[in-house]
């Protein structure tokens, strides 16, 4: 077992950094990732918004239909005669 108690020795290029050095590294990595972000054009944004709204509308209709079906079946089963 190694002196650090972890069972393996750290790689030479990965030495333990101080708190502020780790925070600075994290912030540099965040900025690097943000530079990779591609902003959609207004046409792409409108198209994606329409797709999401259409999907949500379809899911609402599906859930409403299933709710009606199960409610009607429960009403017929338990004698309330449906809705």
PDB file with SEQRES, HELIX, SHEET and CRYST1 records, atoms N, CA, C and O in Angstrom:
SEQRES   1 A   83  UNK UNK UNK UNK UNK UNK UNK UNK UNK UNK UNK UNK UNK          
SEQRES   2 A   83  UNK UNK UNK UNK UNK UNK UNK UNK UNK UNK UNK UNK UNK          
SEQRES   3 A   83  UNK UNK UNK UNK UNK UNK UNK UNK UNK UNK UNK UNK UNK          
SEQRES   4 A   83  UNK UNK UNK UNK UNK UNK UNK UNK UNK UNK UNK UNK UNK          
SEQRES   5 A   83  UNK UNK UNK UNK UNK UNK UNK UNK UNK UNK UNK UNK UNK          
SEQRES   6 A   83  UNK UNK UNK UNK UNK UNK UNK UNK UNK UNK UNK UNK UNK          
SEQRES   7 A   83  UNK UNK UNK UNK UNK                                          
HELIX    1 AA1 UNK A   19  UNK A   35  1                                  17    
HELIX    2 AA2 UNK A   42  UNK A   78  1                                  37    
CRYST1    1.000    1.000    1.000  90.00  90.00  90.00 P 1           1          
ATOM      1  N   UNK A   1       0.847  -1.169   0.000  1.00  0.00           N  
ATOM      2  CA  UNK A   1       0.000   0.000   0.000  1.00  0.00           C  
ATOM      3  C   UNK A   1       0.892   1.230   0.000  1.00  0.00           C  
ATOM      4  O   UNK A   1       1.942   1.254   0.642  1.00  0.00           O  
ATOM      5  N   UNK A   2       0.458   2.252  -0.730  1.00  0.00           N  
ATOM      6  CA  UNK A   2       1.296   3.447  -0.834  1.00  0.00           C  
ATOM      7  C   UNK A   2       1.101   4.351   0.372  1.00  0.00           C  
ATOM      8  O   UNK A   2       0.230   4.117   1.211  1.00  0.00           O  
ATOM      9  N   UNK A   3       1.916   5.371   0.443  1.00  0.00           N  
ATOM     10  CA  UNK A   3       1.888   6.272   1.587  1.00  0.00           C  
ATOM     11  C   UNK A   3       0.612   7.110   1.620  1.00  0.00           C  
ATOM     12  O   UNK A   3       0.201   7.560   2.689  1.00  0.00           O  
ATOM     13  N   UNK A   4      -0.025   7.327   0.460  1.00  0.00           N  
ATOM     14  CA  UNK A   4      -1.222   8.159   0.458  1.00  0.00           C  
ATOM     15  C   UNK A   4      -2.475   7.371   0.826  1.00  0.00           C  
ATOM     16  O   UNK A   4      -3.551   7.957   0.947  1.00  0.00           O  
ATOM     17  N   UNK A   5      -2.359   6.055   1.007  1.00  0.00           N  
ATOM     18  CA  UNK A   5      -3.457   5.241   1.487  1.00  0.00           C  
ATOM     19  C   UNK A   5      -4.465   4.870   0.424  1.00  0.00           C  
ATOM     20  O   UNK A   5      -5.452   4.199   0.728  1.00  0.00           O  
ATOM     21  N   UNK A   6      -4.248   5.287  -0.827  1.00  0.00           N  
ATOM     22  CA  UNK A   6      -5.201   5.015  -1.879  1.00  0.00           C  
ATOM     23  C   UNK A   6      -4.933   3.732  -2.615  1.00  0.00           C  
ATOM     24  O   UNK A   6      -5.766   3.305  -3.414  1.00  0.00           O  
ATOM     25  N   UNK A   7      -3.802   3.097  -2.380  1.00  0.00           N  
ATOM     26  CA  UNK A   7      -3.512   1.847  -3.041  1.00  0.00           C  
ATOM     27  C   UNK A   7      -2.759   2.026  -4.342  1.00  0.00           C  
ATOM     28  O   UNK A   7      -2.184   1.061  -4.844  1.00  0.00           O  
ATOM     29  N   UNK A   8      -2.740   3.216  -4.905  1.00  0.00           N  
ATOM     30  CA  UNK A   8      -1.978   3.466  -6.122  1.00  0.00           C  
ATOM     31  C   UNK A   8      -1.327   4.828  -6.010  1.00  0.00           C  
ATOM     32  O   UNK A   8      -1.826   5.715  -5.318  1.00  0.00           O  
ATOM     33  N   UNK A   9      -0.228   4.981  -6.684  1.00  0.00           N  
ATOM     34  CA  UNK A   9       0.473   6.255  -6.632  1.00  0.00           C  
ATOM     35  C   UNK A   9      -0.077   7.165  -7.722  1.00  0.00           C  
ATOM     36  O   UNK A   9      -0.399   6.695  -8.813  1.00  0.00           O  
ATOM     37  N   UNK A  10      -0.187   8.448  -7.443  1.00  0.00           N  
ATOM     38  CA  UNK A  10      -0.699   9.370  -8.454  1.00  0.00           C  
ATOM     39  C   UNK A  10       0.317   9.535  -9.577  1.00  0.00           C  
ATOM     40  O   UNK A  10       1.522   9.397  -9.364  1.00  0.00           O  
ATOM     41  N   UNK A  11      -0.174   9.826 -10.758  1.00  0.00           N  
ATOM     42  CA  UNK A  11       0.714  10.066 -11.895  1.00  0.00           C  
ATOM     43  C   UNK A  11       1.559  11.303 -11.611  1.00  0.00           C  
ATOM     44  O   UNK A  11       1.103  12.211 -10.916  1.00  0.00           O  
ATOM     45  N   UNK A  12       2.783  11.353 -12.138  1.00  0.00           N  
ATOM     46  CA  UNK A  12       3.659  12.486 -11.834  1.00  0.00           C  
ATOM     47  C   UNK A  12       3.085  13.823 -12.285  1.00  0.00           C  
ATOM     48  O   UNK A  12       3.327  14.840 -11.636  1.00  0.00           O  
ATOM     49  N   UNK A  13       2.322  13.845 -13.391  1.00  0.00           N  
ATOM     50  CA  UNK A  13       1.801  15.123 -13.886  1.00  0.00           C  
ATOM     51  C   UNK A  13       0.507  15.516 -13.181  1.00  0.00           C  
ATOM     52  O   UNK A  13       0.001  16.613 -13.416  1.00  0.00           O  
ATOM     53  N   UNK A  14      -0.046  14.658 -12.324  1.00  0.00           N  
ATOM     54  CA  UNK A  14      -1.281  14.960 -11.591  1.00  0.00           C  
ATOM     55  C   UNK A  14      -0.980  15.106 -10.107  1.00  0.00           C  
ATOM     56  O   UNK A  14      -1.429  14.304  -9.288  1.00  0.00           O  
ATOM     57  N   UNK A  15      -0.230  16.120  -9.778  1.00  0.00           N  
ATOM     58  CA  UNK A  15       0.074  16.357  -8.369  1.00  0.00           C  
ATOM     59  C   UNK A  15      -1.123  17.040  -7.714  1.00  0.00           C  
ATOM     60  O   UNK A  15      -1.940  17.664  -8.390  1.00  0.00           O  
ATOM     61  N   UNK A  16      -1.215  16.915  -6.404  1.00  0.00           N  
ATOM     62  CA  UNK A  16      -2.320  17.520  -5.669  1.00  0.00           C  
ATOM     63  C   UNK A  16      -2.209  19.031  -5.760  1.00  0.00           C  
ATOM     64  O   UNK A  16      -1.162  19.613  -5.475  1.00  0.00           O  
ATOM     65  N   UNK A  17      -3.310  19.653  -6.162  1.00  0.00           N  
ATOM     66  CA  UNK A  17      -3.329  21.111  -6.294  1.00  0.00           C  
ATOM     67  C   UNK A  17      -4.040  21.717  -5.092  1.00  0.00           C  
ATOM     68  O   UNK A  17      -4.814  21.049  -4.406  1.00  0.00           O  
ATOM     69  N   UNK A  18      -3.766  22.977  -4.856  1.00  0.00           N  
ATOM     70  CA  UNK A  18      -4.433  23.691  -3.781  1.00  0.00           C  
ATOM     71  C   UNK A  18      -5.869  24.023  -4.162  1.00  0.00           C  
ATOM     72  O   UNK A  18      -6.272  23.854  -5.313  1.00  0.00           O  
ATOM     73  N   UNK A  19      -6.624  24.488  -3.198  1.00  0.00           N  
ATOM     74  CA  UNK A  19      -8.033  24.794  -3.407  1.00  0.00           C  
ATOM     75  C   UNK A  19      -8.222  25.829  -4.508  1.00  0.00           C  
ATOM     76  O   UNK A  19      -9.034  25.629  -5.411  1.00  0.00           O  
ATOM     77  N   UNK A  20      -7.487  26.923  -4.444  1.00  0.00           N  
ATOM     78  CA  UNK A  20      -7.665  27.991  -5.436  1.00  0.00           C  
ATOM     79  C   UNK A  20      -7.195  27.553  -6.814  1.00  0.00           C  
ATOM     80  O   UNK A  20      -7.761  27.983  -7.820  1.00  0.00           O  
ATOM     81  N   UNK A  21      -6.179  26.713  -6.881  1.00  0.00           N  
ATOM     82  CA  UNK A  21      -5.720  26.212  -8.178  1.00  0.00           C  
ATOM     83  C   UNK A  21      -6.772  25.306  -8.794  1.00  0.00           C  
ATOM     84  O   UNK A  21      -6.978  25.334 -10.007  1.00  0.00           O  
ATOM     85  N   UNK A  22      -7.446  24.498  -7.971  1.00  0.00           N  
ATOM     86  CA  UNK A  22      -8.511  23.630  -8.495  1.00  0.00           C  
ATOM     87  C   UNK A  22      -9.710  24.449  -8.960  1.00  0.00           C  
ATOM     88  O   UNK A  22     -10.325  24.132  -9.978  1.00  0.00           O  
ATOM     89  N   UNK A  23     -10.042  25.503  -8.216  1.00  0.00           N  
ATOM     90  CA  UNK A  23     -11.142  26.378  -8.628  1.00  0.00           C  
ATOM     91  C   UNK A  23     -10.797  27.071  -9.936  1.00  0.00           C  
ATOM     92  O   UNK A  23     -11.641  27.156 -10.828  1.00  0.00           O  
ATOM     93  N   UNK A  24      -9.567  27.571 -10.068  1.00  0.00           N  
ATOM     94  CA  UNK A  24      -9.145  28.235 -11.298  1.00  0.00           C  
ATOM     95  C   UNK A  24      -9.168  27.262 -12.474  1.00  0.00           C  
ATOM     96  O   UNK A  24      -9.591  27.627 -13.571  1.00  0.00           O  
ATOM     97  N   UNK A  25      -8.719  26.035 -12.256  1.00  0.00           N  
ATOM     98  CA  UNK A  25      -8.758  25.020 -13.314  1.00  0.00           C  
ATOM     99  C   UNK A  25     -10.196  24.748 -13.740  1.00  0.00           C  
ATOM    100  O   UNK A  25     -10.495  24.663 -14.931  1.00  0.00           O  
ATOM    101  N   UNK A  26     -11.073  24.615 -12.767  1.00  0.00           N  
ATOM    102  CA  UNK A  26     -12.487  24.375 -13.074  1.00  0.00           C  
ATOM    103  C   UNK A  26     -13.062  25.520 -13.902  1.00  0.00           C  
ATOM    104  O   UNK A  26     -13.744  25.282 -14.899  1.00  0.00           O  
ATOM    105  N   UNK A  27     -12.795  26.748 -13.501  1.00  0.00           N  
ATOM    106  CA  UNK A  27     -13.323  27.903 -14.235  1.00  0.00           C  
ATOM    107  C   UNK A  27     -12.761  27.970 -15.651  1.00  0.00           C  
ATOM    108  O   UNK A  27     -13.483  28.318 -16.586  1.00  0.00           O  
ATOM    109  N   UNK A  28     -11.470  27.639 -15.821  1.00  0.00           N  
ATOM    110  CA  UNK A  28     -10.888  27.611 -17.171  1.00  0.00           C  
ATOM    111  C   UNK A  28     -11.574  26.558 -18.033  1.00  0.00           C  
ATOM    112  O   UNK A  28     -11.836  26.791 -19.213  1.00  0.00           O  
ATOM    113  N   UNK A  29     -11.863  25.402 -17.445  1.00  0.00           N  
ATOM    114  CA  UNK A  29     -12.545  24.343 -18.187  1.00  0.00           C  
ATOM    115  C   UNK A  29     -13.970  24.750 -18.551  1.00  0.00           C  
ATOM    116  O   UNK A  29     -14.457  24.414 -19.630  1.00  0.00           O  
ATOM    117  N   UNK A  30     -14.640  25.474 -17.651  1.00  0.00           N  
ATOM    118  CA  UNK A  30     -15.994  25.953 -17.948  1.00  0.00           C  
ATOM    119  C   UNK A  30     -15.960  26.909 -19.126  1.00  0.00           C  
ATOM    120  O   UNK A  30     -16.790  26.806 -20.030  1.00  0.00           O  
ATOM    121  N   UNK A  31     -15.011  27.841 -19.131  1.00  0.00           N  
ATOM    122  CA  UNK A  31     -14.904  28.802 -20.225  1.00  0.00           C  
ATOM    123  C   UNK A  31     -14.576  28.083 -21.527  1.00  0.00           C  
ATOM    124  O   UNK A  31     -15.132  28.421 -22.572  1.00  0.00           O  
ATOM    125  N   UNK A  32     -13.681  27.098 -21.482  1.00  0.00           N  
ATOM    126  CA  UNK A  32     -13.347  26.326 -22.684  1.00  0.00           C  
ATOM    127  C   UNK A  32     -14.578  25.621 -23.243  1.00  0.00           C  
ATOM    128  O   UNK A  32     -14.774  25.599 -24.458  1.00  0.00           O  
ATOM    129  N   UNK A  33     -15.410  25.046 -22.378  1.00  0.00           N  
ATOM    130  CA  UNK A  33     -16.625  24.366 -22.834  1.00  0.00           C  
ATOM    131  C   UNK A  33     -17.635  25.361 -23.388  1.00  0.00           C  
ATOM    132  O   UNK A  33     -18.313  25.069 -24.374  1.00  0.00           O  
ATOM    133  N   UNK A  34     -17.743  26.529 -22.768  1.00  0.00           N  
ATOM    134  CA  UNK A  34     -18.694  27.531 -23.259  1.00  0.00           C  
ATOM    135  C   UNK A  34     -18.297  28.046 -24.645  1.00  0.00           C  
ATOM    136  O   UNK A  34     -19.164  28.438 -25.426  1.00  0.00           O  
ATOM    137  N   UNK A  35     -17.011  28.048 -24.955  1.00  0.00           N  
ATOM    138  CA  UNK A  35     -16.574  28.467 -26.287  1.00  0.00           C  
ATOM    139  C   UNK A  35     -17.005  27.483 -27.361  1.00  0.00           C  
ATOM    140  O   UNK A  35     -17.090  27.850 -28.533  1.00  0.00           O  
ATOM    141  N   UNK A  36     -17.281  26.231 -26.980  1.00  0.00           N  
ATOM    142  CA  UNK A  36     -17.700  25.201 -27.930  1.00  0.00           C  
ATOM    143  C   UNK A  36     -19.193  25.275 -28.257  1.00  0.00           C  
ATOM    144  O   UNK A  36     -19.650  24.652 -29.215  1.00  0.00           O  
ATOM    145  N   UNK A  37     -19.951  26.035 -27.463  1.00  0.00           N  
ATOM    146  CA  UNK A  37     -21.395  26.100 -27.637  1.00  0.00           C  
ATOM    147  C   UNK A  37     -21.726  26.826 -28.935  1.00  0.00           C  
ATOM    148  O   UNK A  37     -21.188  27.895 -29.223  1.00  0.00           O  
ATOM    149  N   UNK A  38     -22.632  26.219 -29.718  1.00  0.00           N  
ATOM    150  CA  UNK A  38     -23.072  26.829 -30.962  1.00  0.00           C  
ATOM    151  C   UNK A  38     -24.480  27.374 -30.747  1.00  0.00           C  
ATOM    152  O   UNK A  38     -25.384  26.626 -30.375  1.00  0.00           O  
ATOM    153  N   UNK A  39     -24.668  28.661 -30.977  1.00  0.00           N  
ATOM    154  CA  UNK A  39     -25.967  29.288 -30.806  1.00  0.00           C  
ATOM    155  C   UNK A  39     -26.808  29.032 -32.051  1.00  0.00           C  
ATOM    156  O   UNK A  39     -26.349  29.289 -33.164  1.00  0.00           O  
ATOM    157  N   UNK A  40     -28.031  28.531 -31.886  1.00  0.00           N  
ATOM    158  CA  UNK A  40     -28.862  28.277 -33.064  1.00  0.00           C  
ATOM    159  C   UNK A  40     -29.335  29.578 -33.706  1.00  0.00           C  
ATOM    160  O   UNK A  40     -29.467  30.609 -33.045  1.00  0.00           O  
ATOM    161  N   UNK A  41     -29.587  29.502 -35.018  1.00  0.00           N  
ATOM    162  CA  UNK A  41     -30.149  30.656 -35.709  1.00  0.00           C  
ATOM    163  C   UNK A  41     -31.608  30.809 -35.289  1.00  0.00           C  
ATOM    164  O   UNK A  41     -32.182  29.908 -34.678  1.00  0.00           O  
ATOM    165  N   UNK A  42     -32.195  31.941 -35.616  1.00  0.00           N  
ATOM    166  CA  UNK A  42     -33.593  32.157 -35.232  1.00  0.00           C  
ATOM    167  C   UNK A  42     -34.506  31.149 -35.926  1.00  0.00           C  
ATOM    168  O   UNK A  42     -35.506  30.725 -35.347  1.00  0.00           O  
ATOM    169  N   UNK A  43     -34.174  30.761 -37.160  1.00  0.00           N  
ATOM    170  CA  UNK A  43     -34.979  29.763 -37.876  1.00  0.00           C  
ATOM    171  C   UNK A  43     -34.889  28.406 -37.175  1.00  0.00           C  
ATOM    172  O   UNK A  43     -35.905  27.734 -36.996  1.00  0.00           O  
ATOM    173  N   UNK A  44     -33.691  28.004 -36.783  1.00  0.00           N  
ATOM    174  CA  UNK A  44     -33.523  26.733 -36.069  1.00  0.00           C  
ATOM    175  C   UNK A  44     -34.244  26.767 -34.726  1.00  0.00           C  
ATOM    176  O   UNK A  44     -34.864  25.785 -34.318  1.00  0.00           O  
ATOM    177  N   UNK A  45     -34.156  27.905 -34.047  1.00  0.00           N  
ATOM    178  CA  UNK A  45     -34.799  28.038 -32.747  1.00  0.00           C  
ATOM    179  C   UNK A  45     -36.316  27.922 -32.875  1.00  0.00           C  
ATOM    180  O   UNK A  45     -36.954  27.252 -32.063  1.00  0.00           O  
ATOM    181  N   UNK A  46     -36.893  28.561 -33.875  1.00  0.00           N  
ATOM    182  CA  UNK A  46     -38.339  28.473 -34.093  1.00  0.00           C  
ATOM    183  C   UNK A  46     -38.750  27.049 -34.454  1.00  0.00           C  
ATOM    184  O   UNK A  46     -39.773  26.557 -33.977  1.00  0.00           O  
ATOM    185  N   UNK A  47     -37.953  26.385 -35.297  1.00  0.00           N  
ATOM    186  CA  UNK A  47     -38.271  25.013 -35.687  1.00  0.00           C  
ATOM    187  C   UNK A  47     -38.216  24.078 -34.482  1.00  0.00           C  
ATOM    188  O   UNK A  47     -39.106  23.248 -34.296  1.00  0.00           O  
ATOM    189  N   UNK A  48     -37.173  24.212 -33.667  1.00  0.00           N  
ATOM    190  CA  UNK A  48     -37.055  23.352 -32.482  1.00  0.00           C  
ATOM    191  C   UNK A  48     -38.166  23.634 -31.478  1.00  0.00           C  
ATOM    192  O   UNK A  48     -38.673  22.713 -30.837  1.00  0.00           O  
ATOM    193  N   UNK A  49     -38.546  24.900 -31.337  1.00  0.00           N  
ATOM    194  CA  UNK A  49     -39.644  25.259 -30.441  1.00  0.00           C  
ATOM    195  C   UNK A  49     -40.949  24.645 -30.924  1.00  0.00           C  
ATOM    196  O   UNK A  49     -41.731  24.135 -30.121  1.00  0.00           O  
ATOM    197  N   UNK A  50     -41.190  24.691 -32.231  1.00  0.00           N  
ATOM    198  CA  UNK A  50     -42.411  24.097 -32.792  1.00  0.00           C  
ATOM    199  C   UNK A  50     -42.434  22.592 -32.573  1.00  0.00           C  
ATOM    200  O   UNK A  50     -43.482  22.027 -32.260  1.00  0.00           O  
ATOM    201  N   UNK A  51     -41.296  21.945 -32.733  1.00  0.00           N  
ATOM    202  CA  UNK A  51     -41.225  20.492 -32.506  1.00  0.00           C  
ATOM    203  C   UNK A  51     -41.546  20.168 -31.056  1.00  0.00           C  
ATOM    204  O   UNK A  51     -42.294  19.230 -30.781  1.00  0.00           O  
ATOM    205  N   UNK A  52     -40.992  20.929 -30.133  1.00  0.00           N  
ATOM    206  CA  UNK A  52     -41.239  20.678 -28.708  1.00  0.00           C  
ATOM    207  C   UNK A  52     -42.711  20.910 -28.382  1.00  0.00           C  
ATOM    208  O   UNK A  52     -43.322  20.098 -27.688  1.00  0.00           O  
ATOM    209  N   UNK A  53     -43.288  22.002 -28.869  1.00  0.00           N  
ATOM    210  CA  UNK A  53     -44.697  22.284 -28.587  1.00  0.00           C  
ATOM    211  C   UNK A  53     -45.608  21.217 -29.191  1.00  0.00           C  
ATOM    212  O   UNK A  53     -46.590  20.817 -28.566  1.00  0.00           O  
ATOM    213  N   UNK A  54     -45.292  20.755 -30.401  1.00  0.00           N  
ATOM    214  CA  UNK A  54     -46.094  19.693 -31.029  1.00  0.00           C  
ATOM    215  C   UNK A  54     -46.000  18.411 -30.204  1.00  0.00           C  
ATOM    216  O   UNK A  54     -47.009  17.741 -29.984  1.00  0.00           O  
ATOM    217  N   UNK A  55     -44.804  18.070 -29.751  1.00  0.00           N  
ATOM    218  CA  UNK A  55     -44.633  16.864 -28.930  1.00  0.00           C  
ATOM    219  C   UNK A  55     -45.420  16.986 -27.633  1.00  0.00           C  
ATOM    220  O   UNK A  55     -46.075  16.029 -27.218  1.00  0.00           O  
ATOM    221  N   UNK A  56     -45.368  18.137 -26.992  1.00  0.00           N  
ATOM    222  CA  UNK A  56     -46.101  18.333 -25.740  1.00  0.00           C  
ATOM    223  C   UNK A  56     -47.598  18.224 -25.986  1.00  0.00           C  
ATOM    224  O   UNK A  56     -48.311  17.618 -25.186  1.00  0.00           O  
ATOM    225  N   UNK A  57     -48.086  18.802 -27.082  1.00  0.00           N  
ATOM    226  CA  UNK A  57     -49.518  18.721 -27.400  1.00  0.00           C  
ATOM    227  C   UNK A  57     -49.938  17.275 -27.633  1.00  0.00           C  
ATOM    228  O   UNK A  57     -50.995  16.853 -27.164  1.00  0.00           O  
ATOM    229  N   UNK A  58     -49.126  16.520 -28.346  1.00  0.00           N  
ATOM    230  CA  UNK A  58     -49.435  15.102 -28.587  1.00  0.00           C  
ATOM    231  C   UNK A  58     -49.466  14.333 -27.271  1.00  0.00           C  
ATOM    232  O   UNK A  58     -50.360  13.516 -27.054  1.00  0.00           O  
ATOM    233  N   UNK A  59     -48.522  14.581 -26.413  1.00  0.00           N  
ATOM    234  CA  UNK A  59     -48.484  13.880 -25.125  1.00  0.00           C  
ATOM    235  C   UNK A  59     -49.688  14.264 -24.262  1.00  0.00           C  
ATOM    236  O   UNK A  59     -50.236  13.414 -23.560  1.00  0.00           O  
ATOM    237  N   UNK A  60     -50.103  15.528 -24.304  1.00  0.00           N  
ATOM    238  CA  UNK A  60     -51.281  15.956 -23.547  1.00  0.00           C  
ATOM    239  C   UNK A  60     -52.512  15.207 -24.053  1.00  0.00           C  
ATOM    240  O   UNK A  60     -53.310  14.705 -23.261  1.00  0.00           O  
ATOM    241  N   UNK A  61     -52.662  15.136 -25.375  1.00  0.00           N  
ATOM    242  CA  UNK A  61     -53.809  14.424 -25.946  1.00  0.00           C  
ATOM    243  C   UNK A  61     -53.773  12.945 -25.579  1.00  0.00           C  
ATOM    244  O   UNK A  61     -54.812  12.355 -25.281  1.00  0.00           O  
ATOM    245  N   UNK A  62     -52.605  12.353 -25.598  1.00  0.00           N  
ATOM    246  CA  UNK A  62     -52.476  10.944 -25.241  1.00  0.00           C  
ATOM    247  C   UNK A  62     -52.878  10.702 -23.784  1.00  0.00           C  
ATOM    248  O   UNK A  62     -53.624   9.768 -23.489  1.00  0.00           O  
ATOM    249  N   UNK A  63     -52.389  11.533 -22.887  1.00  0.00           N  
ATOM    250  CA  UNK A  63     -52.708  11.377 -21.468  1.00  0.00           C  
ATOM    251  C   UNK A  63     -54.194  11.646 -21.227  1.00  0.00           C  
ATOM    252  O   UNK A  63     -54.829  10.942 -20.441  1.00  0.00           O  
ATOM    253  N   UNK A  64     -54.756  12.661 -21.897  1.00  0.00           N  
ATOM    254  CA  UNK A  64     -56.188  12.941 -21.750  1.00  0.00           C  
ATOM    255  C   UNK A  64     -57.025  11.760 -22.235  1.00  0.00           C  
ATOM    256  O   UNK A  64     -58.004  11.381 -21.592  1.00  0.00           O  
ATOM    257  N   UNK A  65     -56.638  11.183 -23.365  1.00  0.00           N  
ATOM    258  CA  UNK A  65     -57.369  10.033 -23.901  1.00  0.00           C  
ATOM    259  C   UNK A  65     -57.298   8.841 -22.971  1.00  0.00           C  
ATOM    260  O   UNK A  65     -58.308   8.181 -22.728  1.00  0.00           O  
ATOM    261  N   UNK A  66     -56.119   8.558 -22.452  1.00  0.00           N  
ATOM    262  CA  UNK A  66     -55.979   7.438 -21.516  1.00  0.00           C  
ATOM    263  C   UNK A  66     -56.757   7.698 -20.228  1.00  0.00           C  
ATOM    264  O   UNK A  66     -57.361   6.782 -19.670  1.00  0.00           O  
ATOM    265  N   UNK A  67     -56.742   8.942 -19.757  1.00  0.00           N  
ATOM    266  CA  UNK A  67     -57.490   9.291 -18.553  1.00  0.00           C  
ATOM    267  C   UNK A  67     -58.984   9.071 -18.785  1.00  0.00           C  
ATOM    268  O   UNK A  67     -59.665   8.494 -17.937  1.00  0.00           O  
ATOM    269  N   UNK A  68     -59.489   9.520 -19.914  1.00  0.00           N  
ATOM    270  CA  UNK A  68     -60.903   9.316 -20.234  1.00  0.00           C  
ATOM    271  C   UNK A  68     -61.234   7.828 -20.321  1.00  0.00           C  
ATOM    272  O   UNK A  68     -62.235   7.370 -19.771  1.00  0.00           O  
ATOM    273  N   UNK A  69     -60.365   7.072 -21.029  1.00  0.00           N  
ATOM    274  CA  UNK A  69     -60.607   5.638 -21.197  1.00  0.00           C  
ATOM    275  C   UNK A  69     -60.626   4.920 -19.859  1.00  0.00           C  
ATOM    276  O   UNK A  69     -61.560   4.171 -19.573  1.00  0.00           O  
ATOM    277  N   UNK A  70     -59.607   5.136 -19.034  1.00  0.00           N  
ATOM    278  CA  UNK A  70     -59.542   4.460 -17.743  1.00  0.00           C  
ATOM    279  C   UNK A  70     -60.658   4.929 -16.809  1.00  0.00           C  
ATOM    280  O   UNK A  70     -61.191   4.130 -16.039  1.00  0.00           O  
ATOM    281  N   UNK A  71     -61.012   6.198 -16.867  1.00  0.00           N  
ATOM    282  CA  UNK A  71     -62.117   6.704 -16.048  1.00  0.00           C  
ATOM    283  C   UNK A  71     -63.432   6.065 -16.441  1.00  0.00           C  
ATOM    284  O   UNK A  71     -64.232   5.688 -15.585  1.00  0.00           O  
ATOM    285  N   UNK A  72     -63.653   5.945 -17.754  1.00  0.00           N  
ATOM    286  CA  UNK A  72     -64.874   5.300 -18.232  1.00  0.00           C  
ATOM    287  C   UNK A  72     -64.903   3.832 -17.831  1.00  0.00           C  
ATOM    288  O   UNK A  72     -65.925   3.341 -17.352  1.00  0.00           O  
ATOM    289  N   UNK A  73     -63.795   3.129 -18.021  1.00  0.00           N  
ATOM    290  CA  UNK A  73     -63.731   1.722 -17.626  1.00  0.00           C  
ATOM    291  C   UNK A  73     -63.944   1.549 -16.123  1.00  0.00           C  
ATOM    292  O   UNK A  73     -64.633   0.623 -15.696  1.00  0.00           O  
ATOM    293  N   UNK A  74     -63.357   2.435 -15.326  1.00  0.00           N  
ATOM    294  CA  UNK A  74     -63.544   2.352 -13.877  1.00  0.00           C  
ATOM    295  C   UNK A  74     -64.990   2.625 -13.518  1.00  0.00           C  
ATOM    296  O   UNK A  74     -65.543   1.976 -12.631  1.00  0.00           O  
ATOM    297  N   UNK A  75     -65.606   3.576 -14.195  1.00  0.00           N  
ATOM    298  CA  UNK A  75     -67.012   3.873 -13.933  1.00  0.00           C  
ATOM    299  C   UNK A  75     -67.910   2.708 -14.291  1.00  0.00           C  
ATOM    300  O   UNK A  75     -68.844   2.397 -13.553  1.00  0.00           O  
ATOM    301  N   UNK A  76     -67.641   2.062 -15.411  1.00  0.00           N  
ATOM    302  CA  UNK A  76     -68.436   0.900 -15.803  1.00  0.00           C  
ATOM    303  C   UNK A  76     -68.199  -0.274 -14.854  1.00  0.00           C  
ATOM    304  O   UNK A  76     -69.123  -1.021 -14.533  1.00  0.00           O  
ATOM    305  N   UNK A  77     -66.965  -0.426 -14.416  1.00  0.00           N  
ATOM    306  CA  UNK A  77     -66.624  -1.529 -13.518  1.00  0.00           C  
ATOM    307  C   UNK A  77     -67.266  -1.355 -12.153  1.00  0.00           C  
ATOM    308  O   UNK A  77     -67.794  -2.314 -11.590  1.00  0.00           O  
ATOM    309  N   UNK A  78     -67.227  -0.152 -11.619  1.00  0.00           N  
ATOM    310  CA  UNK A  78     -67.695   0.072 -10.246  1.00  0.00           C  
ATOM    311  C   UNK A  78     -69.108   0.631 -10.194  1.00  0.00           C  
ATOM    312  O   UNK A  78     -69.579   0.996  -9.116  1.00  0.00           O  
ATOM    313  N   UNK A  79     -69.800   0.708 -11.332  1.00  0.00           N  
ATOM    314  CA  UNK A  79     -71.223   0.985 -11.325  1.00  0.00           C  
ATOM    315  C   UNK A  79     -71.646   2.439 -11.329  1.00  0.00           C  
ATOM    316  O   UNK A  79     -72.815   2.726 -11.071  1.00  0.00           O  
ATOM    317  N   UNK A  80     -70.747   3.370 -11.609  1.00  0.00           N  
ATOM    318  CA  UNK A  80     -71.190   4.764 -11.676  1.00  0.00           C  
ATOM    319  C   UNK A  80     -71.680   5.107 -13.081  1.00  0.00           C  
ATOM    320  O   UNK A  80     -72.201   6.201 -13.299  1.00  0.00           O  
ATOM    321  N   UNK A  81     -71.520   4.194 -14.031  1.00  0.00           N  
ATOM    322  CA  UNK A  81     -72.046   4.409 -15.381  1.00  0.00           C  
ATOM    323  C   UNK A  81     -71.218   5.322 -16.247  1.00  0.00           C  
ATOM    324  O   UNK A  81     -71.739   5.890 -17.207  1.00  0.00           O  
ATOM    325  N   UNK A  82     -69.978   5.480 -15.951  1.00  0.00           N  
ATOM    326  CA  UNK A  82     -69.119   6.368 -16.752  1.00  0.00           C  
ATOM    327  C   UNK A  82     -69.228   7.804 -16.289  1.00  0.00           C  
ATOM    328  O   UNK A  82     -69.728   8.076 -15.197  1.00  0.00           O  
ATOM    329  N   UNK A  83     -68.765   8.714 -17.109  1.00  0.00           N  
ATOM    330  CA  UNK A  83     -68.764  10.133 -16.707  1.00  0.00           C  
ATOM    331  C   UNK A  83     -69.934  10.873 -17.266  1.00  0.00           C  
ATOM    332  O   UNK A  83     -70.080  12.071 -17.024  1.00  0.00           O  
TER     333      UNK A  83                                                      
END                                                                             
